[in-house]
Amino acid sequence: MNKNIAIIGSGFSALSASCYLAKKGNQVTIFEKNSTVGGRCRQLKKEGFTFDIGPSWYWMPDIFDKFFADFDKKTSDYYQLDKLSPAYKIFFKDEVITIGDTLEKICAEFERIESGSSKPLKAFIKKAQDHYDIAINKVVLKPGISPLELVTKETITRVDQFFKTISGDVRKHFKNPKLISTLEFPVLFLGAKPSNTPSFYSFMNYADFGLGTWHPKGGMYQIIKAMKDLAESLGVTIHTNSPVSKINVQGKTASSITVNNKTLNFDVVLSGADYHHSETLLDEKHRQYSEKYWSKKTFAPSSLLFYVGFDKKLANIQHHNLFFDTNFETHAEDIYDNPKWPKDPLFYANFPSETDASMAPEGCETGFFLIPIAPGIEDTAKIRALYFDKIIKRFEQLTQQNVTNNIIFKESFCVKDFIKEYNSYKGNAYGMANTLMQTAFLRPKLKSKKVNNLYFTGQLTVPGPGVPPALISGKLVADLIVKHHLN
């Protein structure tokens, strides 16, 4: 029997779940608190400039392909996808490493930095590909209910890879600190220090060096628009400017939600909003996890973001640029070990107008700057201004150009905004980190243990942070709902 299902939020996981549930014939309604769909994937358009103000890396194209294929569609039905060449640049204090669009080019670059390093690199990426195949086809497709989900003939022979770390593996085979930083970078997408991330997650290195970095023309928001179009074509109803203030429970059943002071009845409630916030919509007796539980978890970083319009084209940059001219480990300690504003932060700069003319006015550049920071730290206008000055001076020095006088405007986004816009726990940007003790069945559950027909999806639950995992999370929770309510 088909159900009337409410979904709170409209990020990647919520939209994904809505499509799978609607395909089964359910009546699905999405309630989004903000004026546009997409959750953290949104766009800022100003004076002819277009900024992706959330996710900006398109990795694991196969996951997007699989999602749309489940509905007899292709990504090309919705947006144009281009492989970036080169994928990105990494700026060190005295050198720039360019990551090409093929493993052969990357091997040549590693050889330039450290003679003989291409051989261990090929072996490392081969192993990472093996992990990727198992992770994507086995591990991440499990709903995180039982530890037995991880026991397969493929994983049982690699159990040691869950107890070793990425950092240990990389440093065993590479000695050059620049190459070490280059190989440790991708796991930052998982929200934890490389020294706390299981070796199995080296599959992120294959996603990087093996599958490459891509760009949907018009920006990452094109994916959201595609998913919205797909959802609506399947019959999903979407309400924006519709914050949910309460999940109402009768007995052990979520009977209704309160939206804009109206009570609406549903058979099943699914929240794709921040997990911690979602539970605050319940009376305390119906919550699974205490404030103490959340406070002890390792969360992915927050971010200080700047969206900058330049009145000229910039030199010596690529679409994606990492600035690792300061100490990687010291910055990581300031995020995870002793949370505070970093003295000399690493940062990331994104210039999509380098490869996509539609993102900026002619002769201009769209610039997106990101500093990873600890969630929950102080956020003031004065601090934001101080850190913009810090990074823009280093940017000018490392790219050998003056740009400060070419800034038309800049806008910022930080801890307070993550909390206000997304109800994000402590203002985190990426969810809960994938450490050993926060992997698979050890993450917050997709299905409530206390309320029969209440479910959760997104980056704080299974399988974890990142856009491709969010698509998978939506499919996993939809499958659970079908299993428990439609069979």
C-alpha positions as MATLAB code, in Angstrom:
seq = 'MNKNIAIIGSGFSALSASCYLAKKGNQVTIFEKNSTVGGRCRQLKKEGFTFDIGPSWYWMPDIFDKFFADFDKKTSDYYQLDKLSPAYKIFFKDEVITIGDTLEKICAEFERIESGSSKPLKAFIKKAQDHYDIAINKVVLKPGISPLELVTKETITRVDQFFKTISGDVRKHFKNPKLISTLEFPVLFLGAKPSNTPSFYSFMNYADFGLGTWHPKGGMYQIIKAMKDLAESLGVTIHTNSPVSKINVQGKTASSITVNNKTLNFDVVLSGADYHHSETLLDEKHRQYSEKYWSKKTFAPSSLLFYVGFDKKLANIQHHNLFFDTNFETHAEDIYDNPKWPKDPLFYANFPSETDASMAPEGCETGFFLIPIAPGIEDTAKIRALYFDKIIKRFEQLTQQNVTNNIIFKESFCVKDFIKEYNSYKGNAYGMANTLMQTAFLRPKLKSKKVNNLYFTGQLTVPGPGVPPALISGKLVADLIVKHHLN';
ca = [
       0.000    0.000    0.000;
       1.470    3.353   -1.029;
       2.186    5.946    1.642;
       1.932    9.689    2.148;
       5.520   10.681    2.974;
       6.903   13.984    4.284;
      10.539   14.870    3.678;
      12.171   17.644    5.699;
      14.868   19.472    3.725;
      15.811   19.387    0.053;
      19.527   18.648   -0.097;
      21.100   15.898   -2.205;
      20.043   13.071    0.112;
      16.470   14.340    0.510;
      16.008   14.833   -3.241;
      17.531   11.418   -3.910;
      15.181    9.731   -1.438;
      12.186   11.611   -2.849;
      12.885   10.287   -6.336;
      13.212    6.658   -5.229;
      10.097    6.854   -3.032;
       8.007    8.569   -5.702;
       9.087    5.977   -8.270;
       7.436    3.361   -6.014;
       4.144    5.220   -6.279;
       4.203    7.045   -2.956;
       2.849   10.551   -2.462;
       5.953   12.517   -1.507;
       6.070   16.098   -0.248;
       9.283   18.025    0.469;
       9.382   20.924    2.940;
      12.406   23.255    2.570;
      13.004   26.078    5.059;
      14.892   28.282    2.591;
      13.613   29.988   -0.552;
      15.428   27.609   -2.922;
      15.921   23.839   -2.963;
      19.320   22.224   -2.584;
      20.160   22.374    1.100;
      23.811   23.350    1.333;
      24.176   23.279   -2.437;
      23.017   26.741   -3.425;
      24.124   29.544   -5.716;
      24.795   33.219   -5.228;
      24.214   35.366   -8.298;
      25.386   38.956   -8.130;
      26.300   41.542  -10.774;
      26.683   38.881  -13.444;
      28.807   36.557  -11.261;
      27.668   33.043  -10.299;
      29.032   31.317   -7.185;
      28.419   27.795   -5.942;
      28.174   28.644   -2.252;
      28.275   25.010   -1.136;
      29.923   21.960   -2.769;
      32.306   22.847   -5.593;
      34.098   19.539   -6.399;
      32.493   17.042   -8.775;
      34.140   13.705   -7.996;
      32.958   10.104   -8.494;
      31.003   10.736  -11.714;
      29.962    7.085  -11.729;
      27.767    7.658   -8.645;
      25.835   10.427  -10.414;
      25.543    8.244  -13.507;
      24.126    5.366  -11.437;
      21.613    7.629   -9.726;
      20.125    8.972  -12.951;
      20.315    5.541  -14.604;
      17.991    4.219  -11.877;
      15.338    6.429  -13.490;
      16.322    5.619  -17.095;
      18.059    8.977  -17.387;
      21.610   10.201  -18.019;
      23.464   13.173  -16.577;
      23.718   14.494  -20.125;
      19.920   14.734  -20.199;
      20.260   17.547  -17.683;
      23.704   19.134  -17.764;
      26.985   19.248  -19.661;
      29.890   17.655  -17.812;
      33.502   18.540  -18.594;
      36.648   16.885  -17.242;
      39.067   19.470  -15.891;
      42.561   19.491  -17.343;
      44.498   19.956  -15.182;
      42.332   18.866  -12.268;
      43.879   21.313   -9.791;
      47.037   23.029   -8.578;
      48.664   22.817   -5.152;
      50.713   25.835   -4.117;
      53.519   25.207   -1.660;
      55.860   27.876   -0.338;
      58.522   27.213   -2.951;
      56.813   25.070   -5.585;
      53.588   24.367   -7.426;
      52.358   20.827   -8.073;
      49.933   20.394  -10.966;
      47.587   17.408  -10.852;
      46.842   16.387  -14.422;
      43.772   14.720  -15.866;
      45.409   11.287  -16.268;
      47.415    9.058  -13.958;
      50.277    9.168  -16.452;
      50.524   12.959  -16.140;
      50.330   12.726  -12.360;
      53.097   10.107  -12.295;
      55.304   12.407  -14.371;
      54.659   15.242  -11.913;
      55.523   12.998   -8.949;
      58.766   12.005  -10.701;
      59.592   15.686  -11.163;
      59.257   16.203   -7.419;
      60.869   12.949   -6.254;
      62.686   10.572   -8.580;
      61.331    7.030   -8.390;
      58.052    8.055   -6.746;
      55.844    7.056   -9.673;
      56.322    3.333   -8.965;
      54.900    3.418   -5.399;
      52.244    5.867   -6.616;
      50.968    3.386   -9.224;
      50.873    0.632   -6.582;
      49.103    2.934   -4.113;
      46.435    3.948   -6.657;
      45.948    0.333   -7.768;
      45.206   -0.593   -4.165;
      42.984    2.483   -3.836;
      41.037    1.352   -6.927;
      40.548   -2.049   -5.332;
      39.189   -0.316   -2.214;
      36.968    1.887   -4.364;
      35.374   -1.084   -6.099;
      34.614   -2.734   -2.745;
      33.486    0.492   -1.065;
      31.128    1.629   -3.822;
      29.746   -1.773   -4.755;
      29.643   -3.369   -1.294;
      30.242   -1.285    1.822;
      28.461    2.028    1.157;
      25.356    0.297   -0.154;
      24.642   -1.150    3.306;
      22.199    0.656    5.620;
      24.451    0.640    8.683;
      22.206   -1.626   10.783;
      24.668   -4.337   11.789;
      28.462   -4.864   11.929;
      27.874   -8.041    9.923;
      27.211   -5.839    6.880;
      30.969   -5.270    6.704;
      31.758   -8.982    6.676;
      32.083  -10.120    3.074;
      34.655  -12.256    1.322;
      36.178   -9.024   -0.032;
      36.342   -7.098    3.248;
      37.346   -9.954    5.541;
      40.734  -10.196    3.815;
      41.224   -6.442    4.217;
      40.137   -6.002    7.815;
      43.584   -4.602    8.672;
      42.807   -1.647    6.376;
      40.222   -0.447    8.889;
      42.809   -0.323   11.681;
      45.680    1.231    9.769;
      45.478    4.877    8.741;
      45.780    6.802    5.499;
      48.615    8.816    6.997;
      50.545    5.692    7.964;
      50.114    4.138    4.524;
      51.178    7.268    2.663;
      54.236    7.897    4.832;
      55.335    4.286    4.508;
      55.840    4.733    0.757;
      56.520    8.456    0.302;
      59.073   10.661    2.046;
      58.691   13.995    0.264;
      56.421   16.177    2.458;
      54.781   17.800   -0.583;
      53.807   14.443   -2.062;
      52.562   13.313    1.356;
      50.313   16.383    1.607;
      49.096   15.809   -1.953;
      48.070   12.229   -1.167;
      46.556   13.044    2.228;
      44.422   15.895    0.879;
      41.480   13.890   -0.593;
      40.482   12.317    2.743;
      39.808   15.793    4.125;
      36.513   15.422    2.225;
      35.685   12.724    4.787;
      36.023   15.265    7.563;
      38.876   13.901    9.667;
      42.650   14.038    9.995;
      44.490   11.548    7.757;
      46.040   10.127   10.931;
      42.523    9.233   12.168;
      41.087    7.986    8.863;
      41.195    4.226    8.123;
      43.418    3.109    5.241;
      40.387    1.673    3.484;
      39.335    5.239    2.664;
      42.250    5.543    0.271;
      39.501    4.923   -2.288;
      39.249    8.729   -2.248;
      42.690    8.823   -3.878;
      41.373    6.697   -6.710;
      38.376    9.023   -7.023;
      40.905   11.846   -7.374;
      43.719   10.426   -9.525;
      41.800    7.626  -11.239;
      38.381    9.096  -12.041;
      39.381   12.748  -12.241;
      37.784   16.075  -11.399;
      34.785   17.307  -13.380;
      32.670   20.436  -13.750;
      28.982   20.688  -14.659;
      28.600   23.714  -16.925;
      26.791   26.425  -14.991;
      28.033   25.114  -11.658;
      27.219   22.423   -9.117;
      23.707   23.771   -8.710;
      22.893   22.252  -12.107;
      22.813   18.866  -10.339;
      20.222   20.135   -7.861;
      18.133   21.572  -10.688;
      18.350   18.214  -12.467;
      17.269   16.291   -9.368;
      14.434   18.749   -8.716;
      13.209   18.337  -12.298;
      13.422   14.558  -11.979;
      11.602   14.540   -8.639;
       8.781   16.723   -9.928;
       8.459   14.596  -13.055;
       7.905   11.625  -10.710;
       5.163   13.493   -8.878;
       7.047   14.931   -5.879;
       5.569   18.145   -4.463;
       8.113   20.700   -3.204;
       7.343   23.556   -0.807;
      10.037   26.197   -0.182;
       9.928   28.806    2.610;
       8.365   26.022    4.690;
      10.356   25.398    7.881;
       9.238   22.420    9.954;
       9.014   23.381   13.629;
       7.749   20.111   15.129;
       7.540   16.370   14.495;
       4.453   15.223   16.377;
       4.381   11.697   17.832;
       1.369    9.714   19.028;
       2.323    6.586   20.905;
       5.378    5.452   18.947;
       4.278    6.851   15.601;
       5.195   10.161   13.946;
       1.662   11.179   13.023;
       2.207   14.700   11.708;
       4.565   17.648   11.282;
       4.031   21.319   12.018;
       4.870   23.632    9.113;
       4.295   27.397    9.291;
       1.963   26.824   12.270;
      -0.094   24.237   10.360;
      -0.326   20.587   11.365;
      -0.082   18.178    8.419;
      -0.632   14.422    8.698;
       1.665   11.842    7.076;
       2.248    8.093    7.172;
       6.043    8.371    7.179;
       8.376   11.237    8.085;
      11.922   11.451    6.695;
      14.342   14.200    7.674;
      17.187   15.174    5.393;
      17.935   18.167    7.607;
      20.811   18.211   10.102;
      20.333   15.069   12.247;
      20.889   16.820   15.576;
      18.442   19.579   14.642;
      15.918   17.027   13.374;
      15.837   15.355   16.779;
      15.219   18.696   18.506;
      11.937   18.790   16.560;
      10.845   15.851   18.731;
       9.874   15.851   22.394;
      12.924   14.788   24.385;
      11.559   11.334   25.245;
      11.442   10.456   21.531;
      15.062   11.451   20.798;
      17.637    8.703   20.284;
      20.780   10.676   20.986;
      21.542   13.002   23.897;
      23.400   16.314   23.782;
      26.273   14.471   25.470;
      26.341   11.976   22.590;
      26.639   14.710   19.970;
      29.252   16.657   21.952;
      31.568   13.637   22.001;
      31.421   12.995   18.263;
      34.117   14.105   15.818;
      32.560   16.542   13.397;
      33.916   17.587   10.050;
      35.228   21.149    9.857;
      33.237   24.292    9.465;
      34.481   26.824    6.930;
      35.067   30.499    6.471;
      34.026   31.216    2.890;
      34.439   34.294    0.723;
      32.664   34.919   -2.574;
      34.623   37.515   -4.525;
      33.975   39.225   -7.853;
      37.142   40.430   -9.658;
      37.083   42.974  -12.483;
      39.873   41.206  -14.414;
      41.044   37.730  -15.352;
      43.567   36.385  -12.854;
      46.937   34.852  -13.715;
      48.687   31.614  -12.711;
      45.570   29.847  -11.419;
      43.362   26.896  -12.337;
      39.715   26.101  -11.697;
      40.662   24.459   -8.352;
      43.649   25.618   -6.284;
      44.952   24.436   -2.920;
      47.287   26.623   -0.882;
      49.477   24.388    1.260;
      52.239   26.910    1.909;
      51.800   26.565    5.670;
      51.945   23.541    7.968;
      49.228   20.990    7.185;
      49.446   19.188   10.541;
      49.383   22.357   12.636;
      46.217   23.533   10.906;
      44.611   20.095   11.391;
      45.419   20.248   15.116;
      43.694   23.637   15.317;
      40.570   22.021   13.862;
      40.438   18.679   15.678;
      42.755   18.599   18.708;
      42.648   22.100   20.155;
      39.820   23.921   18.364;
      40.731   27.530   17.650;
      41.288   29.928   14.783;
      44.459   28.803   12.958;
      47.344   31.245   12.941;
      48.443   30.361    9.401;
      45.574   28.514    7.713;
      45.706   26.401    4.600;
      43.027   27.489    2.161;
      41.312   26.593   -1.092;
      40.431   28.887   -3.991;
      37.977   28.058   -6.743;
      37.726   30.005  -10.011;
      35.026   28.294  -12.094;
      35.135   31.100  -14.668;
      38.559   29.753  -15.691;
      36.793   26.899  -17.473;
      33.179   28.094  -17.641;
      32.615   31.539  -19.150;
      28.994   31.518  -17.979;
      30.102   31.946  -14.363;
      31.417   35.541  -14.681;
      31.006   38.647  -16.850;
      33.398   38.863  -19.798;
      36.925   39.766  -18.705;
      36.126   39.092  -15.038;
      36.764   36.277  -12.580;
      34.514   34.523  -10.072;
      36.485   33.649   -6.930;
      35.445   31.357   -4.068;
      37.870   31.094   -1.115;
      37.534   28.539    1.709;
      39.389   28.190    5.005;
      38.614   24.974    6.951;
      38.052   25.776   10.646;
      36.842   24.041   13.776;
      33.071   23.991   14.220;
      31.655   25.984   17.104;
      34.391   28.616   17.362;
      33.850   32.363   17.610;
      32.620   34.036   14.423;
      32.694   37.831   14.116;
      32.922   40.337   11.268;
      36.313   41.437   12.604;
      37.692   37.888   12.495;
      36.357   37.341    8.978;
      38.026   40.545    7.746;
      41.319   39.628    9.414;
      41.403   36.221    7.732;
      40.489   37.550    4.316;
      43.484   39.891    4.542;
      45.682   36.962    5.593;
      44.801   34.742    2.666;
      44.554   37.386   -0.051;
      48.097   38.584    0.717;
      49.414   35.038    0.485;
      47.356   34.459   -2.663;
      48.928   37.519   -4.301;
      52.417   36.437   -3.309;
      52.063   32.826   -4.420;
      50.343   33.602   -7.731;
      52.620   36.606   -8.373;
      49.961   39.231   -8.999;
      48.087   42.063   -7.319;
      44.331   41.548   -7.064;
      43.128   43.505   -4.019;
      42.343   46.637   -6.022;
      40.431   44.542   -8.565;
      37.811   43.328   -6.099;
      34.338   44.547   -7.098;
      32.652   42.981   -4.062;
      33.088   40.195   -1.533;
      30.614   38.340    0.657;
      31.379   35.924    3.467;
      29.783   32.852    5.046;
      30.890   31.211    8.294;
      29.855   29.363   11.463;
      26.908   31.634   12.282;
      25.577   31.312    8.732;
      25.804   27.511    8.710;
      23.724   27.494   11.883;
      21.212   30.074   10.657;
      20.794   28.765    7.103;
      21.078   25.004    7.654;
      20.508   24.429   11.406;
      23.965   22.887   11.301;
      25.303   21.431   14.565;
      27.975   23.864   15.822;
      28.050   25.287   12.296;
      29.801   22.264   10.769;
      30.099   22.355    6.980;
      30.394   18.667    6.054;
      28.664   16.606    8.735;
      30.184   13.916   10.943;
      33.690   12.689   10.174;
      34.336    9.143    8.937;
      36.725    8.007   11.655;
      37.050    4.309   12.588;
      34.530    4.697   15.427;
      32.133    6.675   13.223;
      31.956    4.387   10.208;
      29.042    2.322    8.848;
      26.940    0.814   11.683;
      28.641    3.136   14.208;
      27.029    6.237   12.696;
      23.606    7.645   13.716;
      20.932    5.357   12.305;
      18.814    5.876    9.197;
      15.747    4.554   11.066;
      14.699    5.917   14.440;
      14.970    3.394   17.253;
      12.178    5.115   19.204;
       9.631    6.238   16.595;
       8.349    3.554   14.225;
       7.915    5.580   11.047;
      10.621    8.229   11.441;
      13.750    8.152    9.275;
      16.877   10.240    8.669;
      19.221   10.759    5.749;
      22.243   12.901    4.927;
      25.837   13.512    5.914;
      25.472   12.783    9.648;
      24.183    9.281    8.991;
      25.135    6.450    6.589;
      27.348    6.392    4.578;
      28.908    9.791    5.438;
      29.914   13.254    4.224;
      30.181   14.310    0.586;
      27.835   14.718   -2.363;
      28.081   11.169   -3.827;
      27.518    9.595   -0.367;
      24.479   11.866    0.048;
      22.946   10.449   -3.155;
      23.574    6.956   -1.798;
      22.154    7.866    1.627;
      18.886    8.866   -0.036;
      18.680    5.517   -1.830;
      19.480    3.550    1.332;
      16.802    5.246    3.415;
      14.234    4.923    0.617;
      14.963    1.186    0.482;
      14.435    0.930    4.261;
      11.118    2.762    4.073;
       9.967    0.463    1.274;
      11.072   -2.585    3.271;
       9.255   -1.580    6.480;
       6.155    0.125    5.110;
       5.411   -0.999    1.555;
       5.984   -4.752    1.598;
];
